[in-house]
């Protein structure tokens, strides 16, 4: 590590602090977020390999503790492979509503420091603290404050990269995980970037890396020294120019505060392919309940309901319908989803995945007041909000439709994730 950079870990730090005078961007990345949240309630599992994900034959790893990662386990890996690599791993089912609540609390910490917060996912965000430095001090001190408050208020750790650009800040947070902070001074960007492999550059995928390797370019520093015209000729104008800029640490992107979700949805992959319409409709009900709860929690409503149906041969079709008025009611979402499923003509076709999504979102308080199908003056809307309150207090599944109470015949399924984009 260059003397111009300083990696902070918990405890006393040797040497003078790094020069952060030209740094105004933080990239905050929670450490093994899903696992960390689970360990809050299962402290006896600390230090053991823990994996969060679906336990069925088609399950996929959503997150892995650092102990599990030493065995080669990583997110998006089939759970069957993860179990082979680490037979001792403790596998926990995902609880996305719990992760969303902790994430919301963490983001409140971010926004108490600066309004310029750009969330990338539940567990990472960019913060522009340029304006906050006058009030809170140097960028490195603000980064340390973020880490301390997240740990104190939520009991989990995060890693923070401090730099002059988004690209370098994100790389810095990756290099100080877990539970660290790395400052890359504005005049030390090249020292930090140039020894790294070319694959570290944003936009370098497998094919681009192969092309660069063929050209003898294995490090960022080697790529930086190649004439721009040569990169454009070999990689194309857009990619060549993009990588040339990044290789010199130039990234003009600004931190853009939160943009509303374009859609909210959820999907499930069955352990075994299903052709029973009753089971499919029951799954659509469960997904509609999940999507409706997420819409209400986000204070949004949507006009378009869509279903995703993936057959055993992996062919996928989607069907959508735009409603007359926006809705956040699970009942309306479910009825519409069932009609779309029935209209697709797949009621006796074996399916491996189903999904429900609501799009064309807007603030729920600006949506016209609509009654759900068959809803009396007091009915579905009040019932669903009461269910939300019970779930917030006692956890997901504390109250649910009767049709979802007995599901032993389903077996375990892989949860398709948060479903936001």
Number of C-alpha atoms within 10 A of each C-alpha: 8 9 11 19 20 21 19 20 15 10 6 7 11 9 8 9 15 17 19 21 15 17 22 24 26 34 30 27 25 24 21 22 23 26 26 22 19 19 17 14 9 11 10 9 14 14 11 14 22 26 33 24 29 25 24 18 15 17 23 26 25 25 24 27 24 21 17 23 18 13 15 14 27 20 17 12 16 20 26 17 14 23 16 12 16 19 13 12 21 15 18 17 18 23 18 17 18 15 19 17 13 19 20 13 13 22 18 13 17 23 13 9 20 16 16 21 22 20 20 13 12 21 21 22 22 25 28 26 25 17 13 17 18 10 8 13 11 20 26 26 13 19 23 17 15 22 22 17 16 19 15 11 11 15 13 23 21 24 27 34 30 31 30 25 25 25 20 28 26 23 22 28 27 19 16 20 21 18 19 22 28 27 30 30 23 20 14 18 20 17 17 21 24 18 13 16 16 26 17 15 22 14 14 16 12 10 9 16 19 15 14 21 13 10 11 11 19 18 20 24 20 17 22 22 12 12 11 17 14 12 21 17 11 14 16 13 14 10 17 18 16 19 24 22 15 19 26 17 23 17 15 11 9 14 19 14 16 13 8 12 14 13 21 25 25 25 26 20 22 22 19 18 15 20 17 13 18 11 14 19 20 16 24 26 23 22 24 30 22 20 27 29 21 24 25 19 16 15 14 24 27 27 19 21 27 21 27 21 23 20 19 16 9 11 10 14 12 15 16 18 16 15 14 9 13 25 29 29 25 25 21 19 29 24 17 23 27 19 14 19 24 13 11 14 9 14 17 10 15 19 25 22 24 25 22 32 24 28 20 16 22 20 15 18 10 10 17 10 11 14 16 18 11 10 12 10 9 9 12 19 19 11 11 20 15 13 19 22 13 16 17 15 10 11 14 17 12 12 16 16 11 7 11 14 10 8 12 8 7 13 11 19 20 24 22 21 15 20 17 14 11
